[in-house]
Amino acid sequence: MLGILISVFLVAFLILFSGQYLRPKFFKFLAIFPLLLFVYFCSFIFPVHWEKKILLLNKWIPNLGINLDFKVDGLSLLFALLITGIGTLIYFYASYYLKNYPNQSRFYCYLTMFLGAMLGLVLSDNLITIFIFWELTSISSFFLIGFNNEDEASRKSALTALGITGLGGFFLLSGFLLISNLTGTYSVDALLNSSEAIQSSPLYIGILVMIFAGAFTKSAQFPFHFWLPGAMQAPTPVSAYLHSATMVKAGIYILARFSPILSDGYIWNNTLMIVGGITMIYGAFHSIFRTDMKSILAYSTISALGIIVFLLGIGTDYAIYAAVTFILVHALYKATLFLVTGIVDHTVHTRDITKIQGLWKTMPLVAIASLIAALSSAGIPLTFGFISKDLVYESTLDVPQWGLWLTGLAFVTNVFLACSGFLAGIKPFVGKTLPNHSELKSSGIFLWLPVVILSSLTLLFGLLPSIADLGILKYSFEAVAQESTSLYLKIWHGFNEVLMVSALTILLGFILFLFNRFLRPSLQNVLKLESISPKAITESISEGFRKFAFIYTRLMHNGYLRNYIISIIVFITLLVGYRLLTTVSLEVNTSDLSEFRVYELTIFVIIVVAIFYTIRTRSRLAAISSIGIVGYGICLIFVFYGAPDLAMTQFTIDTLTVVLFVLVLFKLPSFMIMRNKKIRFRDAVISISFGLLIMIITLQSLIYPANKDISKFYADNAYVLAKGKNVVNVILVDFRGFDTMIETIVLSIAALGVFGLLKYRSINEEAD
């Protein structure tokens, strides 16, 4: 399994780096790669039937419990088959849809990276590796959503999606670390035996908050849903892939995977029911007012994700079975409708349903496939959606006390979703063909074949549900519920209340579709509420942070080096000074101080005079020379106290500094000399305070006995270990080799910068 994932990323980068040598016709053959992966994962179907789960263990950082372990069970296999199966059709579809796009190699690199990240996410059995692949999905989807990077709306949508899902990733990692700290393991499979310990811990609520935040942001749950409609700026193949079967289902996968670990029957379940219920009715309601096909599908996707979360919250056998079934149902019909939207847009260059009708004559196969997908989304009998919708109603009616209320909520949601499915899947194809559509050419096989395959599977599973049921769904249920079940999918449930509610759903959804044109003017009233929407609130908070950052930057990072130095010195002086005054009993021991000698006093006086001259002089050249005198005076002090190596280093640095200062100032223009008494007084106070602090620290160090263990170690081992008699040189070159190397690199970069300044010539100088 590890080799499979590595191969995916290798293929991604191979596509990127060899893209300039590949002709556009080559990209149609890339669909073979996800097809081979799909066949590979199909080979796990029978082993999963017999063994329930297959653990593949690979050590990575065993001392920390972080390993590249993978688990193949019903749930992970369901997602792996969706990722690779629908991915194959997306690659095939995109090879024609994007044939005139620039940078196709970059697109397929991002798409392949995303495929690998999703596979790693759903197959990993280690919390840390799950998080790593989780973040990879966010990063790769950022590049896919913003693929049309010259479009401002695409860039903004990509940044919004990355910001929301990235923030969720931070919370998810926090939740994982809390879990591992509590249980002592990163293995998800091992956590199944620790559910009671987690739920009885005081950290349980914190863990739930973190996991919910991560999952809700990725799966576009209210109030984090708004990034998903904006992500429709991506090319249609991206929208079809990310928002039907992969990225938005990542949060669903986390909730399903951790349900047997974190579900306590109250907090976990009620939270999922409330958030999922709000999301599904909110998204379904907004979908019926939209006229852009992608927008309709985006909001209906939000609603569908809310339904799955809602079902996981109910948590009964019927609900879990309905959830895993609806994951497959939604992936099939939503991918079909997205791809149909792309075909329509590619053909008539618009996605506005008020400007499209009668396309069935131009593209009959696409129209039939779209009709089947729309019927499945509405839950019409003999489609896979009908079976799923009946399971949803059975799940809600099975809940004691609140059954009727939950069924009513699901009923209203499904009515709206039926209408939105008809709007996106049927409206563009019915009616009289518009004059400007009469001469349109039918789409090529690369566009219509994927939608025909997906709609055929929707119809096949609707007529023969046991294929999907016994093939994967039953074992997906067992992976989530951690128990076997006698439930199975069936076409006919008999004449009962579920059938009545289902029939009424279809009828009202169709009526709402017929009279939808009367609702469209209400869109403006709906848009008036945007000012209090989660998106507007989030943007207001973001704008507030931006303004704060602007003010802070203008105040603290204003481009003046002297202000940065002042801030650093003041902070250190206050912090260290406070620590000294509050925790250290200040004492001064003058008995160990050596007496001043005449030549030392002379050098001291020269240094003081040079400092005062530097402060008072009006000449920059004189000031630099005075600073050089101060440096040379310090060199002599080093010599007096037996440190000639330091003296030579100081001498070299001071000489170089003076020369560089002179050369730089020679190139700089003249500036007005400003003498502000307040600023000079401030600088004097800061300088004296910092000098006094250093003096006090130095005097205090004299009264404490020196610990010479470190110096003794270096003295004893300098020659033995490094074969050097000069201890200082050995420390710099051997014991601190990397530090010295980095310092050398920094100095080299600084030298290059100085060299560039010396070579700089202004425009006027070049003209001369």
C-alpha positions in Angstrom: 0.0 0.0 0.0 2.8 2.4 0.8 4.3 1.7 -2.6 1.0 2.5 -4.3 0.8 5.8 -2.6 4.4 6.7 -3.4 3.8 5.8 -7.0 0.8 8.2 -7.1 3.0 11.2 -6.0 5.8 10.1 -8.2 3.5 10.1 -11.2 2.2 13.6 -10.2 5.7 15.1 -10.2 6.7 13.2 -13.3 3.7 14.8 -15.1 4.7 18.2 -13.8 8.4 18.1 -14.8 7.8 16.4 -18.2 4.8 18.4 -19.1 6.6 20.6 -21.5 7.6 17.6 -23.6 4.1 16.1 -23.7 1.6 16.9 -26.4 -2.0 17.5 -25.2 -3.2 14.3 -26.9 -1.1 12.3 -24.4 -3.2 13.4 -21.4 -6.1 11.3 -22.5 -4.0 8.2 -21.6 -3.5 9.4 -18.0 -6.9 7.9 -17.2 -5.3 4.5 -17.3 -3.4 5.2 -14.1 -6.5 5.8 -11.8 -8.2 2.9 -13.7 -5.3 0.6 -12.6 -5.7 1.8 -9.1 -9.4 1.1 -9.2 -8.7 -2.4 -10.3 -6.2 -2.8 -7.6 -8.6 -1.8 -4.9 -11.3 -4.0 -6.4 -9.0 -6.9 -5.5 -9.6 -6.1 -1.8 -13.4 -6.7 -2.1 -13.3 -10.4 -1.3 -10.6 -10.2 1.3 -12.6 -7.6 3.2 -15.7 -9.8 2.9 -13.9 -12.6 4.7 -11.5 -10.8 7.1 -13.5 -7.6 7.7 -10.3 -5.5 7.9 -6.7 -5.8 6.6 -3.9 -4.0 8.5 -0.7 -3.2 6.6 2.0 -2.0 9.0 5.0 0.0 8.1 7.4 1.6 10.7 8.3 5.2 10.3 9.1 6.9 13.6 8.4 4.0 16.0 9.9 5.8 19.0 7.1 8.4 18.8 4.4 5.9 17.7 4.1 7.5 14.3 4.0 4.8 11.6 2.8 4.5 8.0 0.1 2.0 8.9 -2.8 1.4 6.6 -6.2 -0.3 7.2 -8.5 -1.6 4.4 -12.0 -2.2 5.7 -15.5 -1.6 4.3 -15.4 2.1 4.9 -12.0 2.9 3.6 -12.5 0.6 0.6 -15.8 2.4 -0.3 -14.0 5.7 -0.4 -11.0 4.3 -2.2 -13.2 2.9 -5.0 -15.1 6.2 -5.3 -11.8 8.1 -5.4 -10.2 6.0 -8.1 -13.4 5.0 -10.0 -14.8 8.5 -10.4 -11.3 9.8 -10.7 -10.8 7.6 -13.8 -13.9 9.2 -15.4 -12.7 12.7 -14.4 -9.3 12.2 -16.0 -11.0 10.9 -19.2 -13.5 13.8 -19.2 -10.9 16.5 -18.5 -8.6 15.4 -21.4 -11.2 16.8 -23.8 -12.7 19.5 -21.6 -9.4 21.2 -20.9 -7.7 20.5 -24.2 -7.4 24.2 -25.0 -6.3 25.2 -21.4 -2.7 26.3 -20.8 -0.6 24.5 -18.3 -2.4 21.2 -18.5 0.6 19.3 -17.0 0.3 21.5 -13.9 -3.4 20.7 -13.7 -2.9 16.9 -13.9 -0.1 17.1 -11.4 -2.4 18.8 -8.9 -5.2 16.4 -9.7 -3.0 13.4 -9.2 -1.6 14.8 -5.9 -5.1 15.3 -4.7 -6.0 11.7 -5.6 -3.0 10.4 -3.7 -3.8 12.6 -0.7 -7.4 11.4 -0.5 -6.3 7.8 -0.8 -3.7 8.3 2.0 -6.4 10.0 4.1 -9.0 7.2 3.9 -6.5 4.3 4.1 -4.2 5.6 7.0 -4.5 4.0 10.4 -2.3 6.5 12.2 -3.6 9.8 13.5 -0.5 11.8 12.4 -0.5 10.3 8.9 -4.2 11.0 8.6 -3.5 14.7 9.4 -0.6 14.8 7.0 -2.8 13.6 4.1 -5.7 15.8 5.4 -3.5 18.9 4.9 -2.3 17.6 1.5 -5.9 17.5 0.4 -6.3 21.1 1.4 -3.1 22.2 -0.3 -3.7 20.4 -3.6 -7.4 21.5 -3.7 -6.2 25.0 -3.2 -4.2 24.7 -6.4 -7.1 23.1 -8.2 -9.7 25.6 -7.2 -7.4 28.5 -8.1 -6.2 26.9 -11.3 -7.5 29.8 -13.3 -5.1 32.0 -11.3 -5.5 35.0 -13.6 -9.1 35.3 -12.5 -9.4 37.3 -9.2 -12.6 35.4 -8.2 -10.7 32.0 -8.6 -7.8 33.3 -6.4 -10.2 34.6 -3.7 -12.2 31.3 -3.7 -9.0 29.2 -3.4 -7.7 31.4 -0.5 -11.1 31.1 1.2 -11.2 27.4 0.9 -7.6 27.0 2.1 -8.2 29.4 5.0 -11.4 27.6 6.2 -10.1 24.0 5.7 -6.6 24.9 7.0 -8.1 26.3 10.2 -10.1 23.1 10.5 -6.9 21.1 10.1 -5.3 22.9 13.0 -8.2 21.9 15.2 -8.2 18.4 13.9 -4.5 18.0 14.8 -5.2 19.4 18.3 -8.0 16.8 18.8 -5.7 14.0 17.6 -3.0 15.0 20.0 -5.4 15.1 22.9 -6.6 11.6 22.0 -3.1 10.2 21.7 -2.1 12.0 25.0 -5.0 10.3 26.7 -4.7 6.8 25.2 -1.0 6.6 24.5 -1.5 5.5 20.9 -1.8 7.0 17.5 -3.4 3.9 16.0 -7.0 4.4 15.0 -7.7 0.6 15.1 -6.3 0.5 18.7 -8.5 3.4 19.7 -11.6 1.2 19.2 -10.7 -0.4 22.5 -10.3 2.9 24.3 -13.6 4.5 23.6 -14.8 4.3 27.3 -11.5 5.8 28.5 -11.9 8.7 26.1 -15.6 9.4 26.9 -15.0 9.3 30.6 -12.1 11.7 30.5 -12.4 15.5 31.4 -10.7 16.1 27.9 -13.7 14.5 26.1 -15.5 17.8 25.4 -12.3 19.4 24.2 -11.7 16.4 21.9 -15.2 16.7 20.5 -14.9 20.4 19.8 -11.6 19.9 17.9 -12.8 16.9 15.9 -16.1 18.6 15.0 -14.3 21.8 14.0 -12.0 19.9 11.6 -14.7 17.7 10.1 -17.3 20.5 9.8 -15.0 22.9 8.0 -13.9 20.3 5.4 -17.4 18.9 4.8 -18.9 22.4 4.5 -21.3 22.2 7.5 -23.1 25.3 8.6 -21.6 27.9 9.4 -18.5 26.9 7.5 -20.4 26.1 4.3 -19.7 29.2 2.3 -16.4 28.2 0.9 -18.0 25.5 -1.2 -20.2 27.7 -3.5 -17.2 29.9 -4.1 -15.0 26.9 -5.0 -17.3 26.5 -8.1 -14.9 28.9 -9.8 -12.7 25.9 -10.4 -12.9 24.1 -13.8 -15.9 21.8 -14.0 -13.9 18.5 -13.8 -12.5 19.8 -10.5 -15.9 20.7 -9.1 -17.2 17.2 -10.1 -14.4 15.4 -8.4 -13.9 17.5 -5.3 -17.5 18.1 -4.5 -19.2 14.8 -5.3 -16.9 12.0 -4.1 -13.7 13.3 -2.6 -12.7 16.5 -0.7 -16.1 17.4 0.9 -16.5 13.7 1.9 -13.2 13.8 3.8 -14.9 15.4 6.8 -17.7 12.8 6.5 -15.1 10.1 6.5 -13.6 11.4 9.8 -17.0 11.5 11.5 -17.8 8.0 10.3 -14.4 6.6 11.3 -14.5 8.1 14.8 -18.2 7.5 15.5 -17.6 4.1 17.2 -14.8 5.7 19.2 -16.4 9.0 20.3 -20.1 8.4 20.1 -21.5 8.7 23.6 -25.2 8.6 22.5 -25.8 12.1 23.6 -23.3 15.0 23.0 -21.7 13.5 19.9 -25.0 12.4 18.4 -27.1 15.5 19.2 -24.4 17.8 17.9 -24.3 15.9 14.6 -28.1 15.9 14.3 -28.3 19.6 15.0 -25.5 20.8 12.8 -26.4 18.3 10.0 -30.1 19.2 10.3 -29.4 23.0 10.0 -27.0 22.4 7.1 -29.3 20.2 5.1 -32.3 22.5 5.3 -30.2 25.6 4.7 -28.5 24.2 1.6 -31.6 22.7 0.1 -33.6 26.0 0.6 -30.9 28.1 -1.1 -30.5 25.7 -4.0 -34.0 26.3 -5.4 -33.4 30.1 -5.8 -30.3 29.8 -7.9 -30.2 30.0 -11.7 -26.5 29.0 -12.3 -26.3 25.3 -12.7 -23.1 25.1 -10.7 -24.5 27.2 -7.9 -27.6 24.9 -7.7 -25.4 21.9 -7.4 -23.1 23.6 -4.9 -26.0 24.3 -2.5 -27.6 20.9 -3.0 -24.2 19.4 -2.2 -24.1 21.3 1.1 -27.5 19.9 1.8 -26.5 16.4 0.9 -23.5 16.5 3.2 -25.8 17.8 6.0 -28.0 14.8 5.4 -25.1 12.3 5.9 -24.0 14.1 9.1 -27.6 14.2 10.3 -27.9 10.4 9.8 -24.6 9.7 11.6 -26.0 11.8 14.4 -29.1 9.6 14.6 -26.7 6.7 14.9 -29.2 3.8 14.7 -28.6 0.8 12.4 -31.0 2.2 9.8 -29.4 5.6 9.9 -25.8 4.3 9.5 -26.9 2.1 6.7 -28.7 5.1 5.1 -25.6 7.2 5.5 -23.1 4.8 3.8 -25.7 4.2 1.1 -26.3 7.9 0.5 -22.5 8.4 0.2 -22.5 6.2 -2.9 -25.8 7.5 -4.2 -24.8 11.1 -3.9 -21.4 10.5 -5.5 -23.0 8.9 -8.6 -25.7 11.4 -9.3 -23.9 14.5 -8.3 -20.8 13.7 -10.4 -23.1 13.1 -13.3 -24.9 16.4 -12.9 -21.6 18.3 -12.5 -20.2 16.7 -15.7 -23.5 17.5 -17.5 -23.1 21.1 -16.4 -19.7 21.2 -17.9 -20.9 19.8 -21.2 -23.7 22.3 -21.3 -21.3 25.2 -20.5 -18.8 23.8 -23.0 -21.5 23.7 -25.7 -23.6 26.8 -25.2 -21.1 28.9 -23.1 -23.5 29.6 -20.3 -24.8 27.8 -17.2 -27.8 30.1 -16.6 -30.9 27.8 -16.7 -33.1 30.8 -17.7 -31.2 31.0 -21.0 -31.0 27.3 -21.8 -33.7 24.9 -23.0 -34.3 22.2 -25.6 -30.8 20.8 -25.6 -32.1 17.2 -25.8 -32.1 17.3 -29.6 -28.5 18.3 -29.7 -27.2 15.9 -27.0 -29.8 13.1 -26.5 -27.4 10.7 -24.6 -26.4 13.4 -22.2 -30.0 14.4 -21.7 -31.0 10.8 -20.8 -28.0 10.5 -18.4 -28.9 13.8 -16.8 -32.5 12.8 -16.5 -31.6 9.6 -14.7 -29.3 11.5 -12.3 -32.0 14.1 -11.6 -34.6 11.3 -10.9 -32.1 9.6 -8.6 -31.6 12.9 -6.7 -35.4 13.2 -6.3 -35.7 9.5 -5.2 -37.8 8.3 -8.1 -38.5 4.5 -8.0 -36.1 2.2 -9.9 -33.2 4.6 -9.3 -30.6 4.2 -6.6 -31.7 7.4 -5.0 -35.2 6.0 -4.3 -33.7 3.2 -2.1 -31.5 5.7 -0.3 -34.4 8.1 0.4 -36.5 5.4 1.8 -33.7 4.4 4.2 -33.5 8.1 5.3 -37.3 8.1 6.1 -37.0 4.8 7.9 -34.2 6.2 10.0 -36.0 9.3 11.1 -39.3 7.4 11.8 -37.4 4.9 13.9 -36.3 7.6 16.3 -38.5 7.6 19.5 -40.3 10.9 20.5 -38.6 13.1 17.9 -39.4 10.8 14.9 -42.1 12.9 13.4 -40.1 16.1 13.7 -37.0 14.6 12.2 -39.0 13.1 9.4 -40.6 16.5 8.7 -37.2 18.1 8.5 -36.0 15.4 6.1 -39.2 15.7 4.1 -38.8 19.4 3.5 -35.1 19.0 2.6 -35.9 16.2 0.1 -38.6 18.3 -1.5 -36.2 21.1 -2.1 -33.5 18.7 -3.3 -35.9 17.1 -5.8 -36.7 20.5 -7.2 -33.0 21.5 -7.5 -32.2 18.2 -9.1 -34.9 18.8 -11.7 -33.6 22.4 -12.3 -30.0 21.3 -12.9 -30.7 17.9 -14.6 -33.9 18.4 -16.6 -34.6 22.1 -17.2 -31.7 22.7 -19.7 -33.0 19.8 -21.9 -36.8 20.3 -22.1 -38.8 22.8 -24.0 -38.5 24.2 -27.4 -34.9 24.6 -28.8 -33.8 28.2 -28.7 -32.8 29.7 -32.1 -29.2 30.2 -31.1 -29.0 26.5 -30.0 -30.4 25.0 -33.2 -27.0 24.5 -34.9 -25.0 23.3 -32.0 -22.8 20.3 -32.4 -23.1 17.2 -30.2 -20.4 16.7 -27.6 -17.6 14.2 -28.2 -17.3 10.7 -26.6 -14.8 12.0 -24.0 -17.5 14.2 -22.6 -20.6 12.1 -22.8 -19.2 8.6 -22.0 -18.4 9.4 -18.3 -21.9 10.7 -17.6 -23.5 7.7 -19.4 -21.4 5.3 -17.2 -22.3 7.1 -14.0 -26.0 7.3 -14.8 -26.0 3.6 -15.8 -24.5 2.7 -12.5 -27.2 4.8 -10.8 -29.9 2.8 -12.7 -28.2 -0.5 -12.3 -27.9 -0.2 -8.5 -31.5 1.0 -8.4 -32.7 -2.1 -10.2 -30.2 -4.5 -8.6 -29.3 -3.0 -5.2 -27.7 -6.2 -4.0 -24.7 -5.6 -6.2 -23.8 -2.5 -4.3 -25.1 -3.8 -1.0 -23.3 -7.1 -0.9 -20.3 -5.7 -2.8 -19.3 -3.0 -0.4 -22.1 -1.2 1.5 -22.8 -3.9 4.0 -19.2 -4.0 5.0 -19.0 -0.2 5.1 -21.8 -0.3 7.6 -20.0 -2.9 9.7 -16.8 -0.7 9.7 -18.8 2.2 11.1 -21.2 0.4 13.5 -18.6 -2.2 14.5 -21.2 -4.9 14.4 -22.9 -7.2 11.9 -26.4 -6.5 10.6 -29.3 -8.3 9.1 -30.4 -5.2 7.1 -30.1 -5.2 3.3 -31.1 -3.0 0.5 -34.4 -3.7 -1.3 -36.5 -2.1 -4.0 -39.9 -2.7 -2.5 -40.7 -1.9 1.1 -44.5 -2.5 0.8 -47.3 0.0 1.1 -46.4 1.8 4.3 -46.0 5.3 5.6 -42.4 5.5 4.2 -43.8 5.0 0.7 -46.4 7.6 1.3 -43.9 10.2 2.5 -41.6 9.3 -0.5 -44.4 9.7 -3.0 -45.4 13.0 -1.5 -41.8 14.2 -1.7 -41.7 13.5 -5.4 -45.0 15.2 -6.0 -44.2 18.4 -4.1 -40.7 18.5 -5.6 -42.1 18.3 -9.1 -44.7 21.0 -8.4 -42.1 23.2 -6.9 -40.0 22.6 -10.1 -42.9 23.6 -12.3 -43.6 26.8 -10.5 -39.9 27.6 -9.7 -39.9 30.6 -12.1 -42.2 32.4 -9.7 -39.7 31.9 -6.9 -36.8 33.4 -8.9 -37.7 37.0 -8.1 -37.4 36.1 -4.4 -33.7 35.6 -4.9 -33.1 39.3 -4.3 -34.9 39.0 -1.0 -32.8 36.0 -0.1 -29.6 37.9 -1.1 -30.6 40.8 1.3 -29.9 38.4 4.1 -26.3 38.0 3.0 -25.2 40.8 5.3 -25.9 38.6 8.3 -24.7 35.4 6.7 -21.7 33.4 8.1 -19.8 34.4 5.0 -20.3 38.2 5.6 -19.5 37.8 9.3 -16.3 35.9 8.6 -15.3 38.5 6.0 -16.0 41.3 8.5 -13.8 39.5 11.1 -11.1 39.0 8.4 -11.3 42.7 7.5 -10.9 43.6 11.1 -7.8 41.5 11.4 -6.5 43.1 8.3 -7.0 46.6 9.6 -5.4 45.6 12.9 -2.4 44.1 11.1 -2.1 47.3 9.0 -2.1 49.5 12.1 0.3 47.2 14.0 2.6 47.1 11.0 2.6 50.9 10.6 3.4 51.2 14.2 5.9 48.4 14.8 7.3 47.6 11.4 7.6 51.1 9.8 10.8 50.4 7.9 13.2 52.4 10.2 16.0 50.2 11.5 16.6 52.4 14.5 13.0 51.8 15.7 13.4 48.1 15.5 16.6 48.3 17.5 15.0 50.6 20.1 12.0 48.1 20.4 14.4 45.2 21.0 16.6 47.0 23.5 13.7 48.4 25.5 12.0 45.0 25.7 15.1 43.3 26.9 15.9 46.1 29.4 12.4 46.0 30.9 12.1 42.2 31.0 15.6 41.5 32.3 15.6 44.5 34.6 12.3 43.5 36.1 13.6 40.0 36.7 16.8 41.3 38.4 15.0 43.7 40.6 12.3 41.2 41.8 14.2 38.0 42.2 17.9 38.9 42.7 19.4 40.5 45.8 21.8 43.0 44.2 25.4 42.9 45.6 28.6 44.4 44.4 32.0 42.7 45.2 34.9 45.1 44.4 37.5 43.0 46.2 38.2 40.8 43.1 38.4 43.8 40.7 41.9 44.6 39.4 43.3 48.1 39.8 43.3 50.5 36.9 46.7 50.8 35.2 47.7 54.0 33.5 47.6 52.6 29.9 44.2 51.0 30.7 42.9 54.3 31.9 44.3 56.1 28.9 42.5 53.7 26.5 39.3 54.1 28.6 39.4 57.9 28.3 40.1 57.7 24.5 37.0 55.4 24.1 34.8 57.8 26.1 36.0 60.8 24.2 35.5 59.0 20.9 31.9 58.1 21.9 31.0 61.7 22.8 32.6 62.9 19.6 30.5 60.4 17.6 27.4 61.8 19.2 28.2 65.5 18.8 29.8 65.6 15.4 27.9 66.8 12.3 30.1 64.9 9.9 29.2 61.3 9.1 32.7 60.5 8.0 34.0 61.8 11.4 31.4 59.8 13.2 32.4 56.6 11.4 36.1 57.3 12.2 35.3 57.8 15.9 33.4 54.5 16.0 36.5 52.8 14.5 38.5 54.3 17.3 36.1 52.8 19.9 36.6 49.4 18.2 40.3 49.6 18.2 40.3 50.7 21.9 38.4 47.5 22.7 41.0 45.5 20.7 43.7 46.9 23.0 41.7 45.9 26.1 41.5 42.4 24.8 45.2 42.4 24.3 45.8 43.7 27.9 43.8 40.8 29.3 45.4 38.0 27.3 43.0 37.5 24.5 45.0 38.2 21.3 42.7 36.0 19.1 39.7 38.1 20.1 41.7 41.2 19.5 42.6 40.1 16.0 39.0 39.2 15.3 37.8 42.5 16.6 40.4 44.4 14.7 39.5 42.7 11.4 35.7 43.3 11.9 36.2 46.9 12.9 38.4 47.7 10.0 36.0 46.0 7.5 33.0 47.8 9.1 34.6 51.2 8.8 35.6 50.6 5.2 32.1 49.3 4.3 30.4 52.2 6.1 32.5 54.7 4.2 31.8 53.1 0.9 28.1 52.9 1.5 27.8 56.5 2.8 29.8 57.6 -0.3 27.0 56.2 -2.5 24.1 57.6 -0.4 22.6 61.0 -1.0 22.9 63.8 1.5 20.1 64.0 4.1 18.9 66.9 6.2 20.5 66.9 9.6 17.7 66.7 12.2 18.3 67.4 15.8 15.2 66.8 17.8 16.0 67.2 21.5 13.2 64.9 22.6 14.5 62.1 20.4 18.0 62.6 21.6 16.9 62.6 25.2 14.9 59.3 24.6 17.9 57.7 22.9 20.1 58.8 25.8 17.8 57.3 28.4 17.5 54.0 26.5 21.3 53.8 26.0 22.2 54.6 29.6 19.5 52.2 30.9 20.8 49.3 28.7 24.4 50.1 29.7 23.5 50.1 33.4 21.7 46.8 33.0 24.7 45.1 31.4 27.0 46.6 34.1 24.8 45.3 36.9 24.6 41.8 35.3 28.4 41.8 34.9 29.0 42.8 38.5 26.5 40.3 39.8 28.2 37.5 37.9 31.4 38.2 39.9 29.8 37.2 43.2 28.6 33.8 41.9 31.1 30.9 41.6 31.9 30.0 38.0 30.9 26.5 36.8 33.8 25.4 34.7 32.6 21.9 33.8 31.9 22.9 30.2 35.2 24.7 29.7 37.0 21.7 31.3 35.3 19.3 28.9 36.4 21.3 25.9 40.0 21.7 27.3 40.2 18.0 28.0 38.8 16.8 24.7 39.9 19.4 22.2 43.1 17.5 21.3 41.8 14.0 22.1 38.6 14.3 19.9 39.4 17.0 17.4 43.3 16.9 17.3 43.5 20.6 17.9 45.5 22.5 20.5 43.7 25.8 20.1 40.5 25.2 22.1 38.7 28.2 20.7 39.3 27.1 17.1 38.3 23.6 17.9 35.0 24.7 19.4 34.3 26.9 16.4 35.3 24.4 13.7 34.4 21.0 15.3 32.1 21.3 18.2 30.1 24.1 16.7 30.7 23.2 13.1 27.2 23.7 11.8 26.8 26.9 13.7 30.0 28.2 12.1 28.9 27.1 8.7 25.6 28.9 9.0 27.4 32.0 10.2 29.7 31.8 7.2 26.7 31.5 4.9 25.1 34.6 6.5 28.3 36.6 6.1 28.6 35.5 2.5 25.1 36.6 1.8 25.8 40.0 3.5 29.0 40.3 1.4 27.0 39.7 -1.8 24.6 42.4 -0.7 27.3 44.9 0.0 28.9 44.0 -3.4 25.6 44.7 -5.1 25.3 48.1 -3.3 28.8 48.9 -4.5 28.0 48.0 -8.0 24.7 49.9 -8.0 24.3 52.8 -10.4 21.4 55.1 -10.5 19.4 55.7 -13.7 21.0 59.1 -14.1 24.5 57.6 -13.7 23.7 55.0 -16.4 22.5 57.7 -18.7 25.8 59.6 -18.3 
